[in-house]
């Protein structure tokens, strides 16, 4: 089994960006330009590697390969995005890889692209790219191609050698277990062995609400591969497992004027097979709560007024400061209640919220994360 941390180190150490490997400081698929560029790179890497995996490493500075990390990205619906925009879409997996020197909330993103051995192209227009466009890798660049299009296998031996050098061993696994147990000592860390092969570590802060057991600050890592499967700082999570599987039900806290409730957001089921394989199934459980339209109009207009004050540098009063903390999630609630422009307002406010306060910006990212899960389902 491939140790993904070793794989990233091997990619960074031995290869400049090329036809099977790309690196990015960050990606942003919440805006059209970022989404279009990401799809272009996926298309190009898939076409340039018809017989082998190709990779994008995210959270690395381009000049000196310094690993600075990115936020945990739990977009289990990324394949839906690929399928929606690409013809002959490759199989794409995004994984969060922890590195010891990074802060707790930072990981390295690893995108693995498995081609389908057919020509991949854009299915429809997006940003400045036209439907039907075909991209290939030209050195470190993803470039459009309109003639002499043919798929060639030139990288299989190189990629196979890199992957072979990243195989796991017992020492790596034990080191990872001890590191997790020591790092999460305040959150009741545990480990479970599935099928005499897979070692999963998990931790969480227990909380009982109305007789039901929930966990917050949940961290789950598949240590064989050094892959962080789940990380939550704000949500409440219910966890159950048996000898074959591990289930996470994620809840989101939404409401108006202090009447918040917990709503089921998504179920993640990790199944472990007898042949040293595992698969992850996600199912959206969310049913948007409905609220009084008159109250929502008031909240929507109030949010807009607060953002105008921030734009003009006008100080907020105490009530507005409290409303600002709720702004991202109340914009989301408005969107879920037939205010389609509310999300455009929220996305446009990103820079203002980030500059204002780190806690306010964290709530913004939480709202965008929930939106992403809902949208690509």
Buried (B, 14 or more C-beta within 10 A) or exposed (E): BBBBBBBBBBBBEEBEBBBBBBBBEBBEBBEEEBBBBBBBBBBBBBBBBBBBBBBBBBBBEEEEBEBBBBBBBBBBBBBBBBBEBBBBBBBBBBBBBBBEEBEEEBBBBBBBBEBEEBBBBBBEEBBEBEEEBBBBBEEEEBEBBEEEEEBEEEBBEBBEEBBEBBEBEEEBBEBBBEBBBEBBEEBEBEBEEBBEBBBBBBBBEEEEEEEEEBBBBBBBBBBBBBBBBBBBEEBBBBBEBEEEBBBBBBBBBBBBEEEBEBBBBBBBBBBBEEEEEBEBEBEBEBEBBEBEEEEBEEBBEBBBEBBEBBEEEEEBEEEBBEBBEBBBBBBBBBBBBEBEEBBEBBBEBBEBBBEBEEEBBBBBBBBBBBBBBBEBE
